Each structure stands twice: as structure tokens, then as C-alpha cells.
Amino acid sequence: MKKIIFGLFVVIAFVMAKSSSAQVFDSPPNDGVFEKIHTSNRQPVPYAHVREADVFFSKRIWRIIDMREKINHPFYYPTEKINNRRSLMQVCIDGIAEGTLTAYEATSDEFLTPMPIEQALSILYDTITESMQRTEPPYDWYDTSYIKEFNPSDVKQFRVKEDWFFDKQRSVMDVRILGLCPIVDDIDPTTGLARGKRPLFWIYFPEARPLFATVEVFNRQNNAERRTLDDIFFKRMFSSYIYKEENVYDRWISEYAKGLDALLESERIRNEIIVFEHDLWEY
């Protein structure tokens, strides 16, 4: 009888040990001293309500965020997903694939033509045609095609469309980002030389804010205070330069100024907004 009871005890202990080990492998250990649940449940800070009657000054401008600048590195890195951190371009791709974000045609920045998910994702892949020589007689040449997979790290710049306005109800100069557009180098497949920049699609920023509010970015000063993509845009913690302001000709700065003159024109537009707000007050 004792042998039977002992045998049952061994079997029960073995089953319990096996089930507990299975549970350990099913749920990986927490990578940290606490469970990070704050960021995943974040909501974007709501904008203050603005009435048309309260806006007596408004200016629309377009910027370029170059993610190669050090202050903009949180947008570009990591190039591969690390500890739930993703680059801005990877977040946009994932959002479009899962239907959270809507991609609009890059031919217009007015968000007029939404693109189906399949069409938006197909833009990210290029069909490359190359001529190759056979390794066996008669060593003739033939054309072959293959699909080049898109690398999010190829996107090094984003276009930003935004409105600056003065709200007399709150007595503040405020800004609202309206859209983002990733751009890549347009490479000639035959020569391998860059032919300029190619916009991929536009994303309506207010639609993207709930997703951006749940995506962590790296903080150099404090690991416990992880900012989100929405925080960086909301607090204007990035560097950029203006390439266009709303004008009667609908032209870019590069169309009437080159080199240093284009840079000075960009700074003039930026300074014009600051001076306008400064001159409203009496000291």
C-alpha cells in the first residue's frame, strides 16, 4: 500500500513539474524590474478647441525633418524592433498594414485620395530587372526580375504639413500638424544614381496620434521616463527646416532661391512667425 501511495505521489509531482515548466516557457520573463503598462495605455493629449472666429492670423507651412540629425535620431532608430521600440517609418508601415492608419496619394497633400492597404504596401516594394550572363555555354545574356524588399531605414526624411495660427480666445500662438509624408531617394535602377526624392504617401496626423501615443522612444537622460512619438511632436522636440509656405504661386522655396539664399529664405519665414507673435505684446 505504501508503495502504491509513493508511486502516485511521484506521478503527481512529475505532472505538476511538467505543467509548471510549460507555463514558464509559455510566458517569458519580464525584461525589467517592473511591468511596463503605462505607455501601451496612453492616450494623446487632446487639442484645445479652436473656433474660426477666434483665429485672426494663420499661416500654412511645410517642413522637412531630416532624421540623420542627432536630435531626430529617436525617429530613425532602432532600425529593427528592440524591446517594443520601433522607428517612425516602421510604425507607419505597421499601422497601414493593420488598418489603423490610412495612406493617401502622394501626388496631393490635401488627403483627397485614400489608398487601399494592398496598394499602399505595394509601393514599398520595387521590381528590379537585371541582365545576367549564363554560366554555361553559349554564355548568352538574359533578363531576370526580382522583388526588392523595402527597408524602413531607407527613409531618412519626412515632410510635415502644419498650420500656425493665433488664437485670441487663449491669447497664444499655436500650431497643428496636419500630415506626414515619408520620402526616399529615387534611384535609377540602371545606373544606380540618385535622381532626386520620391514621396511615398501622406498620413493624416490627427488620425495617427492615438497610435503614436502608444509607441515609446528612447530618452537619453532617463530610462524610466520614456517619451512617445506623440510627445515629441506635441512638444516640438525635433529639428526641421521650411521648404515651402502657402503662397499665391504655390511654389517651393527651391523654385526661386538656391543654396544659401534658400536657407536664408527658410529662416525668414520661421522668424516672421516669431516676430508676429512678439509684436502683439507690449513690454
C-alpha positions in Angstrom: 0.0 0.0 0.0 2.8 2.4 0.9 4.5 1.6 -2.5 1.3 2.5 -4.3 0.9 5.8 -2.5 4.5 6.6 -3.1 4.1 5.8 -6.8 1.1 8.1 -7.1 3.0 10.9 -5.3 5.8 10.6 -7.8 3.5 10.7 -10.8 1.6 13.7 -9.4 4.8 15.6 -8.7 6.1 14.8 -12.2 2.9 16.1 -13.8 2.9 19.3 -11.7 6.6 19.9 -12.5 6.0 19.4 -16.2 2.9 21.7 -16.2 4.8 24.4 -14.3 7.8 24.2 -16.7 5.4 24.6 -19.6 3.9 27.7 -18.0 7.4 29.2 -17.6 8.1 28.7 -21.3 4.6 30.0 -22.4 5.1 33.3 -20.6 8.6 34.7 -21.0 10.2 36.5 -18.0 9.7 40.3 -17.6 12.6 42.1 -19.2 13.0 44.7 -16.4 12.3 45.4 -12.7 8.6 46.3 -13.4 6.0 45.7 -15.9 5.6 48.5 -18.5 1.9 49.1 -18.9 1.7 52.9 -18.8 2.8 53.6 -22.4 0.6 50.9 -24.0 -2.5 52.5 -22.4 -1.5 56.1 -23.2 -4.0 58.5 -24.9 -2.9 61.6 -26.9 -3.3 64.9 -25.1 -6.4 66.5 -26.6 -6.1 69.7 -28.5 -7.8 72.8 -27.3 -10.9 73.7 -29.2 -10.4 76.4 -31.7 -13.2 78.5 -33.3 -12.9 80.1 -36.7 -13.9 83.4 -35.2 -11.0 83.3 -32.7 -8.3 82.9 -35.3 -7.2 86.2 -36.8 -3.8 85.1 -38.1 -2.9 81.8 -39.8 0.0 80.6 -42.0 0.4 77.2 -43.5 4.0 75.9 -44.0 5.7 72.7 -45.0 8.8 71.4 -43.3 11.3 68.6 -43.8 12.5 66.5 -40.8 15.9 65.0 -41.6 16.3 62.0 -39.2 20.1 62.0 -39.7 20.3 65.0 -37.3 21.2 63.9 -33.8 18.1 65.4 -32.2 15.9 63.5 -34.7 17.5 60.1 -34.1 14.5 58.9 -31.9 12.5 59.0 -35.2 15.1 56.9 -37.1 16.3 54.3 -34.6 16.1 51.5 -33.9 16.4 50.2 -37.5 15.0 46.9 -36.2 12.4 46.4 -33.4 14.1 46.3 -30.0 12.2 46.0 -26.7 8.9 47.3 -28.2 10.7 50.3 -29.7 10.2 50.9 -33.4 11.3 53.6 -35.8 8.7 56.2 -37.1 8.6 54.6 -40.5 8.2 51.1 -39.1 5.3 52.4 -37.0 3.6 53.9 -40.1 4.0 50.6 -42.1 2.6 48.5 -39.3 -0.3 51.0 -38.8 -1.2 50.8 -42.5 -0.9 47.0 -42.6 -3.3 46.6 -39.6 -5.7 49.2 -40.9 -5.1 51.7 -38.1 -3.7 54.4 -40.5 -4.9 55.5 -43.9 -2.4 56.2 -46.6 -3.2 58.9 -49.1 -1.8 59.5 -52.6 1.5 61.3 -52.5 0.6 63.4 -55.6 -1.5 65.7 -53.4 -1.1 66.7 -49.7 -4.8 67.5 -49.3 -5.7 63.9 -48.3 -8.1 63.6 -51.2 -7.4 60.0 -52.4 -7.1 57.3 -49.8 -5.2 54.2 -51.0 -6.2 50.6 -50.3 -4.0 48.7 -48.0 -2.6 46.5 -50.7 -1.8 49.5 -53.0 -0.1 51.4 -50.1 2.1 48.4 -49.2 2.9 47.6 -52.8 4.6 51.0 -53.1 7.2 49.8 -50.6 8.4 47.1 -52.9 10.3 47.6 -56.2 10.6 45.1 -59.1 14.2 45.1 -60.2 15.2 43.9 -63.7 18.8 43.0 -64.4 20.7 41.5 -67.2 22.8 38.4 -66.3 25.1 36.1 -68.2 24.7 32.4 -68.1 27.5 30.4 -66.5 27.3 27.7 -69.2 27.7 27.8 -73.0 26.7 29.6 -75.0 27.1 32.2 -72.2 24.3 34.4 -73.6 22.7 37.2 -71.7 19.2 37.2 -70.3 17.0 39.5 -68.3 15.7 38.5 -64.9 13.4 40.2 -62.4 13.1 40.0 -58.7 11.3 41.9 -56.0 13.4 44.1 -53.7 12.1 44.2 -50.2 11.6 47.6 -48.7 13.9 48.6 -45.8 12.4 51.2 -43.4 15.9 52.6 -42.8 15.9 53.8 -46.4 13.5 56.6 -45.3 15.7 59.3 -43.9 13.4 62.3 -44.3 9.7 63.2 -43.6 7.7 66.0 -45.0 5.5 67.8 -42.4 2.4 69.9 -43.3 1.3 72.2 -40.5 -0.8 75.3 -39.7 0.4 78.1 -37.4 -2.3 80.4 -36.0 -3.0 82.9 -33.2 -6.0 82.1 -31.0 -7.2 85.3 -29.5 -9.5 83.4 -27.1 -6.5 81.8 -25.4 -4.0 84.5 -26.5 -1.5 82.0 -27.8 0.3 81.3 -31.0 -0.4 77.6 -31.6 0.5 75.0 -34.2 -1.3 71.9 -35.6 0.5 69.3 -37.6 -1.8 68.0 -40.4 0.2 65.4 -42.2 3.4 63.4 -42.6 4.9 62.1 -45.8 8.0 59.8 -45.9 10.4 60.4 -48.7 13.1 58.2 -50.2 15.9 58.6 -52.7 14.7 58.0 -56.2 17.5 55.6 -57.5 17.9 54.9 -61.2 17.8 51.1 -61.5 20.2 51.1 -64.5 22.9 53.4 -63.3 22.4 53.3 -59.5 22.5 57.1 -59.3 20.0 59.2 -57.3 17.6 61.2 -59.4 16.0 63.1 -56.5 13.4 62.4 -53.8 10.3 60.3 -54.1 7.4 60.7 -51.7 5.6 57.5 -50.7 2.3 58.6 -49.3 0.7 61.1 -46.9 -0.7 60.2 -43.5 -3.3 62.3 -41.7 -1.6 63.2 -38.4 -4.7 63.6 -36.2 -5.6 60.0 -37.2 -2.1 58.8 -36.3 -1.9 60.4 -32.9 -3.7 57.6 -30.9 -1.1 55.1 -32.4 1.9 57.4 -31.9 0.9 57.9 -28.2 1.5 54.2 -27.5 4.9 54.0 -29.2 8.0 54.5 -26.9 11.1 56.4 -28.0 14.4 56.4 -26.3 15.2 59.0 -23.7 19.0 59.7 -23.3 18.6 61.3 -19.8 16.2 58.9 -18.0 15.2 55.3 -19.0 12.2 55.4 -16.7 10.7 58.5 -18.4 10.1 57.1 -21.8 8.5 59.6 -24.2 6.2 58.6 -27.0 6.2 59.7 -30.7 3.2 61.8 -30.0 5.1 63.5 -27.1 7.9 64.5 -29.4 5.6 66.0 -32.0 3.4 67.7 -29.4 6.3 69.3 -27.6 8.1 70.1 -30.8 11.2 68.2 -29.7 12.7 67.9 -33.2 14.7 69.8 -35.7 13.4 70.8 -39.2 13.6 73.4 -41.9 10.9 75.0 -44.0 10.8 74.2 -47.7 7.5 75.9 -48.6 5.0 78.4 -47.3 1.5 79.0 -48.6 1.7 81.5 -51.5 -0.2 82.7 -54.5 2.1 80.8 -56.9 2.0 77.5 -54.9 5.8 77.2 -55.4 8.6 75.8 -53.2 11.5 77.9 -51.9 13.8 75.9 -54.2 11.9 77.3 -57.2 13.0 80.9 -56.6 16.1 80.6 -54.3 19.1 78.3 -54.3 21.9 77.4 -51.9 22.4 79.9 -49.1 19.6 82.1 -50.4 17.1 79.2 -49.9 18.4 78.6 -46.4 18.0 82.3 -45.5 14.5 82.4 -47.0 13.6 79.4 -44.8 14.8 81.2 -41.8 13.0 84.4 -42.8 9.7 82.5 -42.9 10.3 81.0 -39.5 11.4 84.3 -38.0 8.3 86.0 -39.4 6.0 83.9 -37.3 8.1 84.6 -34.2 8.2 88.3 -34.8 4.5 88.5 -35.4 3.7 86.9 -32.1 6.3 89.1 -30.3 4.9 92.3 -31.7 1.4 91.5 -30.4 2.6 92.2 -26.8 3.6 95.5 -25.1 6.5 95.4 -22.7 
